[in-house]
Amino acid sequence: MRDPVRRAVLRIDAATPVGRDRALDALRAFAILGVVGGHWLVTALVADSGTIHGDSPLHYLPALAPVSWVFQTLAVFFMVGGAVAAKGYASARPRGVTYGSWLRARWARLFRPVLALLAVWAAAAGVMLARGVDEGTVRALGKLVWSPLWFLLVFAALTAATPLVARLHPLWPLAVVLHVDLFRLGLGGPQWLGWINVVAGWLVPYCLGALWARGGMRGGRDGWVLLAGGLVATAGLVLFAGYPASMVGVPGGRLSNLDPPTLAVVTFGLAQCGGALLVLGPLRRALARPAVWAAVAMLNLSAMTVFLWHQTAMITVTSTALYLDGPLPGLHTLPDGAGWVAARLAWLPVFVAALAVFVAVFVPYEARGGGRSRIVRRSPAASPVPARKSHHA
């Protein structure tokens, strides 16, 4: 390791509060990367007769459904969010921090980076329409950027409800999801009832995280129960109850497990949360190494920027390549075969490079919102190790 890099790594490690559970940050980073990788792998922009429309390889290659089992990681994100929010609110009250102040601070960290995305894309959409780009193409591109933002709204709502739900057992919202699906899918009830699961479904891992934060759950036995129980329940729902095998929506599919969330995606999320609990020990040991922790910390400092701009990075690469060299495999062609999959995998490093540019441009804006201080404390630039560490996470 070169000396400047080593000094930076040691600064990050030394500036991290002693009481911070680094495994939570690692799980959050894993969840964000899962979302990014999943979107890049199962989203296709097909160029056809001067227009661009969205498609998915899962529509043509249903055997790829297991890909969604790896990359649909939102349950882990909500579990970590529930744990952090419950701990944060519990520690804020003795310090005299009001609920309003606590919530405004958390919402600012969540939504401040969104303003930059909205401004850039509003301008970009206007420019594209002024230059004669087909309205359907602009809508298709905009949908890729806006649609992932739904989960921020749900997460913000659950964060606001933290004082009410922090002691709610996860079985209660799980029961709601079960009864909603039973009524709308099993008994022919109105389909709009499924939107109740947008809150109830993600409330399950959120409450699980709050339960974990107050010491009501441990990594060993509870992790195995969640993992095994979630997998068995999900397998039963897919094999015998007609739920799709894909844990994300598939264009043209009879039912989406994610839009709105179904019982299958919730039970699968429980299995993911159980697996996350089981790896806590190895994670904490690995994160005790300064270099490993520095990588996780740096990703967390730009987590919102990575999430918000990853689709824009893919769109930028796709549109630039289309302008320069016409339709290319893995970028502009129908995702209907193994050749497209191989070509898309080859394009992933280019997506990463484009995303790195957006991160470099917009992460300072995110950092000004207070995200940086959540993970590390500022230390003098000339000193690789600050004099003291804080014990407050």
NORSULHU-V717799 format. One record per residue. N is the residue number from 1. RES is the residue in three letters. PHI is phi in degrees with one decimal (NA if undefined). D_LAST is the distance of its C-alpha to the last C-alpha in Angstrom with 1 decimal. Layout:
# NORSULHU-V717799
n:res:phi:d_last
N:RES:PHI:D_LAST
N:RES:PHI:D_LAST
This chain:
# NORSULHU-V717799
n:res:phi:d_last
1:MET:NA:28.6
2:ARG:-65.0:29.8
3:ASP:-59.4:28.7
4:PRO:-60.6:27.1
5:VAL:-65.5:25.1
6:ARG:-62.0:24.1
7:ARG:-65.3:23.0
8:ALA:-64.6:20.8
9:VAL:-62.0:19.3
10:LEU:-66.7:18.6
11:ARG:-64.1:17.1
12:ILE:-63.0:14.6
13:ASP:-64.4:13.8
14:ALA:-72.5:13.7
15:ALA:-85.1:11.6
16:THR:-78.7:8.6
17:PRO:-54.6:5.9
18:VAL:-59.6:7.5
19:GLY:-81.8:5.4
20:ARG:-74.0:4.6
21:ASP:-85.2:7.7
22:ARG:-66.5:9.8
23:ALA:-63.4:12.5
24:LEU:-61.3:11.2
25:ASP:-66.3:11.4
26:ALA:-65.2:14.8
27:LEU:-65.7:16.1
28:ARG:-63.1:15.4
29:ALA:-62.7:17.2
30:PHE:-59.6:19.9
31:ALA:-65.3:20.5
32:ILE:-63.5:20.9
33:LEU:-64.6:23.2
34:GLY:-62.8:25.1
35:VAL:-62.5:25.8
36:VAL:-62.7:27.0
37:GLY:-62.3:29.1
38:GLY:-62.9:30.6
39:HIS:-62.9:31.7
40:TRP:-66.6:33.2
41:LEU:-87.1:35.1
42:VAL:-109.0:36.4
43:THR:-112.8:37.2
44:ALA:-121.3:40.5
45:LEU:-111.1:42.1
46:VAL:-96.7:45.8
47:ALA:-86.6:48.3
48:ASP:-149.1:51.5
49:SER:55.3:54.4
50:GLY:82.2:52.5
51:THR:-122.3:49.5
52:ILE:-126.6:46.2
53:HIS:-134.6:44.9
54:GLY:-83.4:42.0
55:ASP:-154.0:42.6
56:SER:-144.4:41.0
57:PRO:-63.7:42.1
58:LEU:-66.2:41.2
59:HIS:-70.4:44.2
60:TYR:-96.6:46.6
61:LEU:-126.7:45.0
62:PRO:-61.2:43.8
63:ALA:-66.2:43.4
64:LEU:-84.4:40.3
65:ALA:-52.2:38.5
66:PRO:-58.0:36.4
67:VAL:-59.2:34.7
68:SER:-68.8:33.0
69:TRP:-69.3:31.7
70:VAL:-84.8:29.7
71:PHE:-99.8:28.5
72:GLN:-88.6:28.0
73:THR:-113.4:24.3
74:LEU:-63.1:23.3
75:ALA:-60.3:22.7
76:VAL:-64.9:19.9
77:PHE:-61.1:18.3
78:PHE:-68.2:18.8
79:MET:-64.1:17.5
80:VAL:-63.3:14.1
81:GLY:-61.2:14.2
82:GLY:-64.5:15.1
83:ALA:-64.7:12.4
84:VAL:-66.4:9.6
85:ALA:-65.4:11.8
86:ALA:-63.2:12.6
87:LYS:-66.1:9.3
88:GLY:-64.4:8.5
89:TYR:-69.5:12.0
90:ALA:-63.5:12.2
91:SER:-81.9:9.6
92:ALA:-74.2:11.4
93:ARG:-61.4:14.8
94:PRO:-63.6:14.7
95:ARG:-85.7:13.8
96:GLY:83.2:16.9
97:VAL:-76.7:15.6
98:THR:-75.7:18.4
99:TYR:-58.7:18.5
100:GLY:-60.6:20.2
101:SER:-65.8:17.8
102:TRP:-60.7:14.8
103:LEU:-69.3:17.1
104:ARG:-60.5:18.6
105:ALA:-64.7:15.4
106:ARG:-70.7:14.6
107:TRP:-68.0:18.4
108:ALA:-63.6:18.6
109:ARG:-63.7:16.2
110:LEU:-80.8:18.3
111:PHE:-102.0:21.7
112:ARG:-55.4:22.0
113:PRO:-64.8:22.7
114:VAL:-65.9:25.2
115:LEU:-59.7:27.4
116:ALA:-65.0:28.2
117:LEU:-62.2:29.2
118:LEU:-61.7:31.4
119:ALA:-65.3:33.1
120:VAL:-64.3:33.9
121:TRP:-75.8:35.2
122:ALA:-62.6:37.2
123:ALA:-66.1:38.9
124:ALA:-64.1:39.4
125:ALA:-62.9:41.0
126:GLY:-62.1:43.3
127:VAL:-65.4:44.4
128:MET:-62.7:45.1
129:LEU:-66.0:47.2
130:ALA:-65.3:49.0
131:ARG:-88.8:49.9
132:GLY:89.6:51.4
133:VAL:-67.2:48.8
134:ASP:-55.5:49.5
135:GLU:-60.2:47.6
136:GLY:-62.6:46.9
137:THR:-65.1:45.2
138:VAL:-62.1:43.0
139:ARG:-64.4:42.1
140:ALA:-63.4:41.3
141:LEU:-69.3:39.1
142:GLY:-62.1:37.3
143:LYS:-62.5:36.8
144:LEU:-61.9:34.9
145:VAL:-83.1:32.5
146:TRP:-78.0:32.2
147:SER:-59.0:32.2
148:PRO:-66.6:28.8
149:LEU:-73.4:27.4
150:TRP:-58.2:28.3
151:PHE:-70.0:25.1
152:LEU:-66.4:23.0
153:LEU:-65.5:25.1
154:VAL:-64.6:24.6
155:PHE:-63.1:20.8
156:ALA:-64.0:20.9
157:ALA:-65.5:23.1
158:LEU:-67.5:21.0
159:THR:-61.6:17.9
160:ALA:-63.0:20.3
161:ALA:-89.1:21.5
162:THR:-51.8:18.2
163:PRO:-59.3:19.2
164:LEU:-85.5:22.5
165:VAL:-101.2:21.7
166:ALA:-59.5:18.5
167:ARG:-111.0:21.0
168:LEU:-81.0:23.7
169:HIS:-71.1:24.7
170:PRO:-58.6:25.0
171:LEU:-65.0:28.7
172:TRP:-67.2:29.5
173:PRO:-65.1:28.8
174:LEU:-62.8:30.2
175:ALA:-64.3:33.4
176:VAL:-62.7:33.6
177:VAL:-59.7:33.5
178:LEU:-59.2:36.1
179:HIS:-71.4:38.4
180:VAL:-62.6:38.1
181:ASP:-66.6:39.1
182:LEU:-61.1:41.8
183:PHE:-75.1:43.3
184:ARG:-81.8:43.2
185:LEU:-100.7:43.9
186:GLY:-88.5:45.8
187:LEU:-112.4:47.8
188:GLY:74.1:48.3
189:GLY:-70.8:46.3
190:PRO:-62.4:45.3
191:GLN:-68.7:43.0
192:TRP:-63.7:41.0
193:LEU:-61.1:39.4
194:GLY:-58.7:37.4
195:TRP:-71.6:35.2
196:ILE:-60.9:33.8
197:ASN:-71.9:32.1
198:VAL:-60.3:30.1
199:VAL:-88.6:27.9
200:ALA:-62.2:28.7
201:GLY:-63.7:28.3
202:TRP:-83.3:24.8
203:LEU:-68.5:23.9
204:VAL:-61.7:24.5
205:PRO:-67.4:21.6
206:TYR:-62.6:19.3
207:CYS:-67.2:20.3
208:LEU:-62.9:20.0
209:GLY:-64.2:16.3
210:ALA:-64.3:16.0
211:LEU:-62.0:18.1
212:TRP:-62.5:16.0
213:ALA:-63.0:12.8
214:ARG:-93.5:15.0
215:GLY:81.2:16.5
216:GLY:-88.0:19.7
217:MET:-152.5:19.9
218:ARG:-118.9:19.8
219:GLY:-72.5:20.3
220:GLY:-72.5:23.9
221:ARG:-61.6:26.5
222:ASP:-62.8:24.7
223:GLY:-62.9:24.1
224:TRP:-66.3:27.8
225:VAL:-62.1:28.9
226:LEU:-65.4:27.1
227:LEU:-63.7:28.3
228:ALA:-67.8:31.8
229:GLY:-63.1:32.3
230:GLY:-65.4:30.9
231:LEU:-66.7:33.2
232:VAL:-63.3:36.2
233:ALA:-63.1:35.8
234:THR:-65.1:35.4
235:ALA:-60.1:38.4
236:GLY:-63.5:40.5
237:LEU:-66.2:39.8
238:VAL:-73.7:40.7
239:LEU:-78.2:43.7
240:PHE:-120.7:45.2
241:ALA:-113.6:43.9
242:GLY:82.4:44.4
243:TYR:-74.7:40.8
244:PRO:-64.6:40.5
245:ALA:-74.7:39.1
246:SER:-74.6:37.1
247:MET:-91.2:33.6
248:VAL:-127.7:34.0
249:GLY:-69.6:36.9
250:VAL:-121.0:40.1
251:PRO:-53.9:42.6
252:GLY:81.8:45.7
253:GLY:-73.5:44.1
254:ARG:-66.1:45.3
255:LEU:-148.3:41.8
256:SER:-103.2:38.3
257:ASN:-76.9:35.5
258:LEU:-117.2:33.0
259:ASP:-134.5:34.8
260:PRO:-85.7:34.4
261:PRO:-60.3:32.3
262:THR:-105.7:34.6
263:LEU:-60.4:34.2
264:ALA:-64.0:34.5
265:VAL:-70.0:31.5
266:VAL:-72.0:29.4
267:THR:-66.7:30.6
268:PHE:-64.8:30.0
269:GLY:-62.8:26.5
270:LEU:-62.7:26.1
271:ALA:-63.3:27.5
272:GLN:-62.2:25.0
273:CYS:-64.6:22.1
274:GLY:-61.7:23.8
275:GLY:-61.1:24.1
276:ALA:-63.1:20.4
277:LEU:-64.0:19.6
278:LEU:-71.4:22.3
279:VAL:-95.9:20.9
280:LEU:-58.5:17.5
281:GLY:-59.9:18.8
282:PRO:-58.4:20.6
283:LEU:-62.3:17.8
284:ARG:-63.0:15.4
285:ARG:-66.1:18.4
286:ALA:-66.7:19.2
287:LEU:-76.4:15.7
288:ALA:-71.5:16.0
289:ARG:-79.8:18.7
290:PRO:-54.7:17.7
291:ALA:-66.7:20.1
292:VAL:-66.4:18.9
293:TRP:-63.7:15.2
294:ALA:-61.3:16.5
295:ALA:-63.2:18.5
296:VAL:-66.1:15.9
297:ALA:-62.3:13.5
298:MET:-65.0:16.6
299:LEU:-65.3:17.6
300:ASN:-66.1:14.4
301:LEU:-66.0:14.8
302:SER:-118.6:18.3
303:ALA:-59.2:17.9
304:MET:-66.7:19.5
305:THR:-63.4:22.2
306:VAL:-59.8:23.1
307:PHE:-63.2:23.4
308:LEU:-69.7:25.4
309:TRP:-106.0:27.7
310:HIS:-68.6:28.5
311:GLN:-70.5:31.6
312:THR:-63.0:32.8
313:ALA:-61.7:32.7
314:MET:-64.1:34.9
315:ILE:-63.2:37.1
316:THR:-61.6:37.6
317:VAL:-63.0:38.6
318:THR:-63.0:40.9
319:SER:-70.0:42.6
320:THR:-64.2:43.1
321:ALA:-64.1:44.6
322:LEU:-65.9:46.8
323:TYR:-69.0:48.1
324:LEU:-84.3:48.8
325:ASP:-140.1:50.2
326:GLY:72.5:50.8
327:PRO:-59.8:49.6
328:LEU:-123.4:47.8
329:PRO:-60.5:46.9
330:GLY:83.6:43.4
331:LEU:-120.9:42.8
332:HIS:-123.0:45.7
333:THR:-98.6:47.7
334:LEU:-59.4:47.7
335:PRO:-83.8:45.0
336:ASP:-113.5:47.7
337:GLY:-164.5:47.9
338:ALA:-64.1:46.4
339:GLY:-61.9:47.4
340:TRP:-63.8:45.0
341:VAL:-61.2:42.2
342:ALA:-62.8:43.0
343:ALA:-66.1:43.3
344:ARG:-62.4:40.0
345:LEU:-59.6:38.2
346:ALA:-69.6:39.8
347:TRP:-81.9:38.6
348:LEU:-56.3:34.9
349:PRO:-60.1:34.4
350:VAL:-69.8:36.0
351:PHE:-60.2:33.6
352:VAL:-61.2:30.7
353:ALA:-63.4:32.3
354:ALA:-65.7:32.8
355:LEU:-64.0:29.3
356:ALA:-60.6:28.1
357:VAL:-66.2:30.3
358:PHE:-63.0:28.8
359:VAL:-62.9:25.3
360:ALA:-61.0:26.4
361:VAL:-77.3:28.0
362:PHE:-104.6:25.5
363:VAL:-66.4:22.0
364:PRO:-59.7:22.2
365:TYR:-65.8:22.8
366:GLU:-64.6:19.7
367:ALA:-62.8:17.6
368:ARG:-66.6:19.2
369:GLY:-80.8:17.7
370:GLY:105.1:14.2
371:GLY:-65.2:13.0
372:ARG:-64.4:12.6
373:SER:-71.2:10.0
374:ARG:-71.3:7.5
375:ILE:-110.2:7.8
376:VAL:-130.0:9.3
377:ARG:-92.8:10.2
378:ARG:-64.2:13.9
379:SER:-132.0:16.1
380:PRO:-58.5:19.9
381:ALA:-61.7:21.9
382:ALA:-80.8:24.4
383:SER:-112.4:22.1
384:PRO:-71.7:20.7
385:VAL:-135.3:18.3
386:PRO:-68.3:16.6
387:ALA:-65.8:17.5
388:ARG:-139.7:14.3
389:LYS:-112.6:10.6
390:SER:-87.1:7.9
391:HIS:-95.4:6.4
392:HIS:-98.7:3.8
393:ALA:-72.3:0.0
